[in-house]
């Protein structure tokens, strides 16, 4: 387990093993995500949203507005 100390200015040096595991370097950004009350995860946010382009394949056939409305209505009826 890696530990760090908080300075009087609220700063923390992330241990090198943790930085390596997250793949972060000087100047990269990280996010603190609250997973439950009083518990946070440190997540690397080094990639922009545009890096996600191409991760999902395009649908075989386009989805029509009518089909979207039908599915939304069906799911809404299940929720009640």
HELIX and SHEET records of a PDB file:
HELIX    1   1 UNK A   16  UNK A   22  1                                   7    
HELIX    2   2 UNK A   49  UNK A   52  5                                   4    
HELIX    3   3 UNK A   65  UNK A   79  1                                  15    
SHEET    1   A 2 UNK A  30  UNK A  36  0                                        
SHEET    2   A 2 UNK A  39  UNK A  44 -1                                        
END                                                                             
